[in-house]
Amino acid sequence: MTGVAAPAGRTGSRGRIDKRQAILDAAFVVFARRGYAQACVREIAEAAGVAKPTVYNHLSDKESLFRRALQAGADAVLAENLAVVDQLRNPGPDLRAALEDVAYRLLRVGNGERSRALRWLTYAQVARFPDLVDTVTTHVWGGLGEALADRLARLALSGRLQPGDPERAAEQFLALLTGPLETRSRLGAREVSDSEIRALASAAVETFLRAYAPAP
């Protein structure tokens, strides 16, 4: 007996979604390499392996393509960050070590090629698309802040951190990471070494625990 055929339209719908994702992935790479002004739809189509009219069938113009590509890039960065923060569900007996590992991995994501390209593209086009700074940062850091606040709140409830405002604690923890990383990376223009990242993670956790570790 042969396999059951997919319902009519499902294969075509799946193919359209995959093709759209391929276009967005290719667009992000081309925009990151060329910048908004120099990138062209033809090059994006070639990188995605589709015809130029196919790009316009999915996204009406270059501006829409740019906005959607950055949104897809932000989604990918957020997903990486959320996977890291999820480690705090079971931090183990050594909370400092767990927090340092999370801090290190978050910095690795922030120092990654996609994150740096996302920041560079957002900052570079702030005059043309001023709303994108708020959109991208709110999406990436807002979603991450909510997830981290939830994990820190649970740690406080279990007595492993001081009770307080978990949203403020999450914001401060992230600020201890992102501030130094932006400085060291020259706003994403320079890749920070692994040894620097480890030092930044350790310093951030040290400062954070001075404020939030429970009293002995």
Secondary structure as GFF3:
##gff-version 3
##sequence-region A 1 216
A	DSSP	alpha_helix	10	34	.	.	.	ID=ss1
A	DSSP	alpha_helix	41	48	.	.	.	ID=ss2
A	DSSP	alpha_helix	52	58	.	.	.	ID=ss3
A	DSSP	alpha_helix	62	85	.	.	.	ID=ss4
A	DSSP	three_ten_helix	86	89	.	.	.	ID=ss5
A	DSSP	alpha_helix	95	111	.	.	.	ID=ss6
A	DSSP	alpha_helix	113	124	.	.	.	ID=ss7
A	DSSP	alpha_helix	130	137	.	.	.	ID=ss8
A	DSSP	pi_helix	138	142	.	.	.	ID=ss9
A	DSSP	alpha_helix	143	157	.	.	.	ID=ss10
A	DSSP	alpha_helix	166	184	.	.	.	ID=ss11
A	DSSP	alpha_helix	194	212	.	.	.	ID=ss12
###
